[in-house]
Every structure is written in structure tokens, then in C-alpha cells.
Amino acid sequence: MRVKPWLKDLKPYPPGKTLEEIKKELGLKGPIYKLNSNENPLGPSPKVIEALQEALKELHLYPEASYFTLRKAIAEKWGFSPEEVILGNGSNEIIELLFKAFLERDDEVIVSLPSFLMYEKFAEIYGVKVKKIPLTKELKHDLRQIQESLTPHTRIIFLDHPHNPTGSFLLKEELEAFLKGLPPEVLLVLDEAYGDFIDREEVARGLALLKEGYPLLVLKTFSKAYGLAGLRLGFAIGQEPIIKELNKVRQPFNVNLLAVKAGLAVLEDRDYEKRSLTLVREGRAYLSFSLSELGFKVYPSQANFIMVDFGELCDRIYEKLLQRGIILRPLRAYGFPSALRITIGTEEANEQLIHAIKEIIGLRV
């Protein structure tokens, strides 16, 4: 079977390992603190569990074809119309819909270096040119350099915000000025997978800018703040003409019944949402302070993780933590060989992490 020539060297996206894979591989017996995949440490909402148990009786049925009920719930929560909302099998699928609907082989997309790998992967799959713009010295998206890199072939700019893996963020005034300078044929896609955890007023928020009339598409997910990573439910909000074009290339029933029911249930659970956000924001502050006190460089973050430079101790700390059942994410592949990314965990997990690091570096605890 002949393969498209530009796919010859394509490498699949490297997903993180499951808890069971990690236990088996490392032979771990005690408690495991999985702080490497930016998942919600609370587990799913009790209302989601209840809704899924009820929904099991309907598994022989297709979900609502238009997904109007969930789109309406999303629209009402964030202050838009259902026609401005599209659902995806994770926000990943919506990224692919953008390539299907708007991009041809002569076109180019711009991404930051590093950034979420799937922007680049889809570009490779569809044979679209990718222009990678390194982050600034402050590890932020380099908006000036991106602006200067635009060509007549540029069609989409992908910005993950807050940025993964650094947790960095843009100020509202920075992003507003950037949007004002974009030509009308270029679409800014702001991927706010971690946007729910922003707690600083001056930080840019895509949906607020969209309400002010700026032309952009905002990607959101139920995987992080809403604890539904295993059900793969994402959505995008944007101007109606863009959503209409994306729907033309969306497969029917692209989101499964259980994901829809879970999404509706968790949107009703305001207590769960509040606990999720509070847990992350307080845990982020605790870990940032504690690790800074130990002499490590902690980069400012508005996500549900922090990036920490452990210097020459990085590999030792990573391996010793692994032996204790505490799993972090090495960032060598992202260009940060002495840094680890730490997902904010439960209060217990965060405290265990700090206690373990103190032991590893020889501090009395």
C-alpha cells in the first residue's frame, strides 16, 4: 500500500503512560502520586458518576445529532450562542477540523517552539508548512517575532495559553495589540486547555477578547478543570461563520453519548468546579513557594502545573522521586534538560513531594 510521501518520517504522538503501566514497569507497591499528565487530582465529579450510571441504559442509542443541549449549556455558561460552539472528541479533534476546513498544502501555520505537539503533527499529516517561533527569554510566546514572520501563505497561528510546558502567559494588552495587527485572512487559535486556572486579572482571556469583537477561535477542554480526560470532550467557541465551516467537516456523532452526559452533569456541579480551581490555585502557590525556598527556579504559571529548573540535580531528583512513587514529567524533549513539569496534586500529594525532595537533597525533615 502506497503511503503519502510526506508521512514517511512522521512519528506518532508520544502519550503518557497509564497508572497501571507505570506500576507494572517500576514494580511500585505503595501509593503513587501521578503528577506528570496534568490530570484533575480530585477524580470525576460525583454528579458525573451518577449521570454515567444512568446513561449506561442508553448505550444502544446514538447521541443527540446536533449536540444542541450540551452546546446550549456551554454557551449559557460562557455567555455565547449555541451557534458559536462546536464540540470535539477532545480539543485535539477541533485542531484537526481546522486543517480539514481551512488549510491547503501551500499554506502555512505558525506555532511557538516548544508548544503542544499536535499542532505540528496535524500539519505534517496534512502536508502543511509549519513555522516555529522560539519563545522569548521570559519563555513567553514571542508575539513580535510571530508578527514579523507572517507571509501571504500564513493562515493560522496556534498559541497554547497558558503555555505548555512552561505555564507562561500573555497580558491582555499584549494580545489585544497583536490581534489588531493581524491581517483578516489569518486566524488566531488560542488554545486555553489550561485557561480555567488563570487567576490574575491582567492575564489575557480568549473568551473575553472574543466578546469584544476580536476575530479568534478559542479552544477549551473538559479534561482539566472538569475531570473528564478519559472521556475526551473538548469544544471551541468562535464567530459563527468559522464554526459553520468547521461543522461541515465534522463527522456525525463525533462525541460519544457518555461524554455528552458527563459534560452536562459537570457543568451543573458548581461545587466541583470551585473545588478544582481552588485546589490548583492554592497548590500552585504552595509548591511554587516551597520549591523556591529550597533554592530551585520556579517559573511563573497560570496553569495546573509548574515548571521547575532543578539544575544539575534534575535527573537525580526525577529518578529518586520515581522510586518513591512520585511521577513528574521530564522536559528534555522540550529543550529544558534540567527542568521538570509538576502537575498540581492534592494537598497530600504536594506535601509528599516537598518532603521527598527535601530528603533527596539531604535536608532534615
C-alpha positions in Angstrom: 0.0 0.0 0.0 1.5 3.4 -1.0 1.8 5.9 1.8 1.8 9.6 1.2 5.4 10.6 0.8 5.3 13.4 3.4 4.2 10.9 6.0 7.3 8.7 5.6 9.1 10.2 8.6 6.1 11.1 10.8 6.4 9.9 14.4 3.2 9.2 16.4 2.4 11.5 19.3 4.0 10.0 22.5 1.2 9.7 25.1 1.9 9.5 28.8 1.7 6.1 30.4 -1.3 4.9 32.4 -1.1 4.3 36.1 -1.2 0.5 35.6 1.6 0.7 33.1 3.7 2.7 35.5 3.0 0.4 38.4 4.0 -2.7 36.4 7.0 -1.1 34.8 8.5 0.2 38.1 7.2 -2.6 40.4 5.7 0.0 42.7 3.6 -1.3 45.6 2.7 1.7 47.7 0.7 4.8 46.9 1.5 6.5 43.6 1.3 10.2 43.0 0.9 10.8 39.3 2.0 14.4 38.8 3.1 14.1 35.2 0.0 14.4 33.0 -1.9 17.5 34.2 -5.0 15.5 35.2 -7.5 16.6 37.8 -6.4 15.1 41.2 -10.0 15.2 42.6 -11.2 12.4 40.3 -14.5 12.9 38.5 -17.5 14.8 39.9 -20.0 12.7 41.9 -22.7 14.1 39.6 -20.8 12.8 36.6 -20.6 9.3 38.1 -24.4 9.4 38.8 -25.1 10.6 35.3 -23.0 8.0 33.7 -24.6 5.2 35.6 -28.0 6.3 34.3 -26.7 6.8 30.8 -25.5 3.2 30.6 -29.1 2.2 29.9 -28.9 4.3 26.7 -25.8 2.9 25.2 -27.7 1.3 22.3 -28.8 4.7 21.2 -26.9 7.4 19.2 -26.3 10.7 21.0 -28.2 13.8 20.0 -27.1 14.5 16.5 -26.6 18.3 16.8 -25.4 18.2 20.4 -27.7 21.2 20.9 -28.3 20.5 24.6 -24.6 20.5 25.6 -23.8 23.3 23.2 -26.5 25.4 24.7 -25.3 24.6 28.3 -21.7 25.6 27.3 -23.0 28.8 25.5 -25.0 29.9 28.5 -22.2 29.3 31.0 -19.7 31.4 29.0 -22.1 33.9 27.5 -22.3 33.0 23.8 -24.9 31.5 21.5 -25.1 27.7 20.7 -24.2 28.6 17.1 -20.8 29.8 18.3 -19.9 26.5 19.9 -18.6 23.3 18.4 -17.8 20.0 20.2 -14.9 17.7 19.6 -13.6 14.4 20.7 -11.1 16.3 22.8 -10.0 19.7 21.6 -7.5 17.7 19.5 -10.2 16.9 17.0 -11.1 20.5 16.6 -7.5 21.3 15.8 -7.7 18.7 13.0 -11.0 20.2 11.8 -9.2 23.4 11.2 -6.7 21.7 8.9 -9.6 20.0 7.1 -11.6 23.1 6.6 -9.1 25.9 6.1 -5.7 24.7 5.1 -4.2 23.6 1.8 -0.7 22.3 1.1 0.7 25.7 0.0 -0.5 27.2 3.3 1.5 27.6 6.5 0.7 27.7 10.2 2.8 29.4 12.9 3.4 27.8 16.3 5.7 28.5 19.2 8.8 26.4 19.9 8.1 24.5 22.1 4.3 24.1 22.2 1.6 21.5 22.1 3.0 18.9 19.7 -0.3 18.1 18.0 -0.3 21.4 16.1 2.8 20.3 14.3 1.6 16.7 14.0 -1.5 17.7 12.1 0.5 20.0 9.9 2.7 17.0 9.0 -0.3 14.8 8.3 -1.9 17.3 6.0 1.3 18.4 4.4 1.0 22.0 5.6 4.2 24.0 6.3 5.0 24.8 9.9 6.9 27.9 11.0 8.2 27.5 14.6 9.0 30.7 16.5 11.1 30.3 19.7 9.8 31.6 23.0 11.2 34.8 24.4 13.9 34.9 27.1 11.0 35.0 29.6 9.6 31.8 28.0 6.5 33.5 26.6 5.1 33.5 23.1 7.1 35.9 21.0 4.3 37.9 19.5 6.6 40.4 17.9 8.6 37.7 16.1 5.4 35.9 15.1 4.0 39.2 13.6 7.2 39.7 11.7 7.1 36.1 10.4 3.7 36.4 8.7 3.7 35.8 4.9 0.9 35.7 2.3 0.8 31.9 2.9 0.1 32.2 6.7 -3.4 31.1 7.5 -3.5 30.1 11.2 -1.4 30.9 14.3 -1.7 28.4 17.2 -1.0 29.7 20.7 -1.4 27.5 23.7 -2.3 29.9 26.6 -1.3 29.3 29.3 1.7 27.8 27.6 2.6 24.1 28.0 5.1 23.2 29.5 6.2 26.5 31.0 2.9 27.7 32.3 3.7 31.2 31.0 1.0 33.6 30.0 0.3 36.8 28.0 -1.1 40.0 29.3 -4.4 41.2 27.9 -2.9 44.4 26.4 -0.2 42.4 24.7 -2.7 40.1 23.0 -5.0 42.9 22.1 -2.2 44.8 20.3 -1.2 41.6 18.5 -4.8 40.9 17.3 -5.2 44.4 16.0 -2.1 43.9 13.8 -3.2 40.6 12.2 -4.4 40.6 8.6 -8.0 39.4 8.2 -7.0 36.2 6.3 -5.0 35.0 9.4 -6.9 33.2 12.2 -5.5 33.2 15.7 -6.4 29.9 17.5 -6.0 30.4 21.3 -5.8 27.0 23.0 -7.0 27.5 26.5 -6.8 24.0 27.7 -5.5 25.4 31.0 -7.3 28.7 30.8 -9.7 27.9 33.7 -6.9 28.1 36.2 -6.0 31.7 35.4 -6.4 33.9 38.5 -4.7 37.2 37.6 -6.9 39.9 36.2 -4.2 41.3 33.8 -3.8 38.0 32.0 -5.4 37.6 28.6 -8.6 35.5 28.4 -9.6 34.5 24.9 -13.4 34.5 25.5 -13.3 38.0 26.9 -11.5 39.2 23.8 -13.9 37.3 21.6 -16.8 39.1 23.2 -15.1 42.4 22.5 -15.2 41.6 18.8 -11.6 40.3 18.2 -11.5 37.6 15.5 -10.1 34.4 17.1 -11.1 30.9 17.9 -10.8 29.7 21.5 -10.2 26.0 22.3 -11.4 24.7 25.6 -11.5 21.2 27.2 -13.3 19.3 29.9 -10.2 17.3 30.6 -8.5 19.5 33.2 -10.7 21.6 35.5 -13.7 19.4 34.9 -12.0 16.0 35.4 -13.2 14.2 32.2 -9.8 13.5 30.5 -10.8 9.8 29.9 -14.0 10.7 28.0 -12.2 13.1 25.5 -14.5 16.0 25.4 -13.5 19.4 24.1 -15.1 22.4 22.5 -14.3 25.6 20.7 -16.0 29.0 20.7 -15.7 31.4 17.9 -17.5 33.6 15.4 -20.5 31.8 13.8 -19.1 31.7 10.2 -16.0 29.9 11.4 -18.0 27.4 13.5 -20.3 26.8 10.5 -17.3 25.8 8.3 -15.9 23.5 10.9 -19.2 21.7 11.2 -19.1 21.0 7.5 -16.1 18.7 8.0 -17.0 17.3 11.4 -18.0 13.7 11.4 -21.6 12.9 12.6 -21.7 11.6 16.2 -18.1 12.6 16.8 -18.6 12.9 20.5 -20.0 9.8 22.3 -23.1 9.6 24.4 -21.3 9.2 27.8 -19.1 12.2 27.2 -22.1 14.3 26.4 -24.0 13.2 29.6 -20.8 13.8 31.7 -20.3 17.2 30.2 -23.9 18.2 31.1 -23.6 16.8 34.6 -20.3 18.5 35.5 -21.4 21.9 34.2 -24.2 21.7 36.8 -21.7 20.8 39.6 -20.5 24.3 40.6 -19.1 23.0 43.9 -16.8 20.6 42.0 -15.6 23.3 39.7 -14.9 25.6 42.6 -13.0 22.8 44.5 -11.0 22.0 41.4 -9.9 25.6 40.8 -9.2 26.3 44.5 -7.1 23.1 44.8 -5.0 24.0 41.9 -4.5 27.7 42.7 -3.7 27.0 46.4 -1.4 24.1 45.5 0.3 26.0 42.8 1.1 28.8 45.3 2.3 26.3 47.9 4.6 24.3 45.6 6.0 27.5 43.9 6.9 29.0 47.3 8.2 25.7 48.8 10.4 24.9 45.9 11.7 28.4 45.6 12.6 28.3 49.3 14.7 25.2 48.5 16.7 27.2 46.0 15.1 26.0 42.8 13.9 28.2 40.0 10.2 28.0 39.6 8.7 29.7 36.5 5.5 31.7 37.0 2.5 29.7 36.0 -1.2 30.2 35.4 -1.9 26.6 34.6 -2.5 23.5 36.7 1.2 22.7 36.7 4.5 24.4 37.3 7.9 24.1 35.5 10.9 23.9 37.9 14.6 24.1 37.0 16.4 21.7 39.3 19.8 22.4 37.7 22.4 19.6 37.9 20.1 17.7 40.4 17.3 17.3 37.9 18.0 13.7 36.8 18.7 12.5 40.4 15.6 14.1 41.8 13.5 12.7 39.0 14.8 9.1 39.4 14.6 9.2 43.3 11.1 10.5 43.2 10.1 7.8 40.7 11.4 5.2 43.2 9.1 6.7 45.8 6.1 6.5 43.5 6.1 10.3 42.7 6.0 10.7 38.9 6.9 14.1 37.3 7.4 15.0 33.6 11.0 15.4 32.3 11.3 18.3 29.8 14.4 17.4 27.9 12.4 16.8 24.8 11.0 20.3 25.1 14.5 21.8 25.2 14.7 22.1 29.0 17.1 19.4 30.1 17.4 20.5 33.7 13.6 21.1 34.3 10.7 19.0 35.4 7.0 19.8 35.0 4.9 19.2 38.1 1.1 18.8 37.9 -0.6 20.3 41.0 -1.9 17.4 43.1 -4.0 17.0 46.2 -2.7 18.6 49.4 -1.3 15.3 50.4 0.5 14.7 47.1 2.0 18.2 47.2 3.3 17.8 50.7 4.7 14.3 50.0 6.5 15.8 47.0 8.2 18.5 49.0 9.0 16.1 51.9 10.6 13.7 49.4 12.7 16.4 47.6 14.0 17.6 51.0 15.1 14.0 51.8 16.7 13.6 48.4 18.8 16.8 48.7 19.8 15.9 52.2 17.7 18.3 54.3 16.5 17.2 57.7 12.7 16.7 57.7 
